[in-house]
């Protein structure tokens, strides 16, 4: 089983400088027939990754070898808008992404991402532009996303903070979903019930 815990991630970035990227662009509807995560990476941005002739578009970032293996996607404003598709974070994680950085996310996508171990990182517009320039001009450049301190550190040492609520932060740090978080509290619940019965 894959370790879902998220603590600190240092990685190169894939730039996707498009705003309002919706979930149908992230994972087209024909891939929604499955109920598990196997093979969904194949459909990630499929309409953008391939041309009309079915061949990979060499200019699309995910097809460029210099971005291979990068675990951070840097995207334009309002990423993940459109319909609710849990398959969208599944496909992103299947490709290898662990964090997406943008200036804003659609609420439903953000919720689905957090529930599945994908960290949506909100930064200001100036920082986002700096990240795009880094990723496009120096594909070897790395950023560090530290969930515990809620910071993104750039190659020059500059840092910026990002928000996340305490519950989702705890779930990601411990690698559990909402149910797993509650089940981990079972010993405390049992102790409370035993004390109450003995009172």
PyMOL commands that set and color helices and strands:
alter all, ss='L'
color gray80, all
select helices_A, chain A and resi 23-26+29-31+40-43+46-49+61-63+65-67+86-95+107-115+125-137+166-174+178-184+186-198
alter helices_A, ss='H'
color red, helices_A
select strands_A, chain A and resi 8-16+72-75+99-102+119-122+142-146+151-153+159-161
alter strands_A, ss='S'
color yellow, strands_A
deselect
rebuild
show_as cartoon
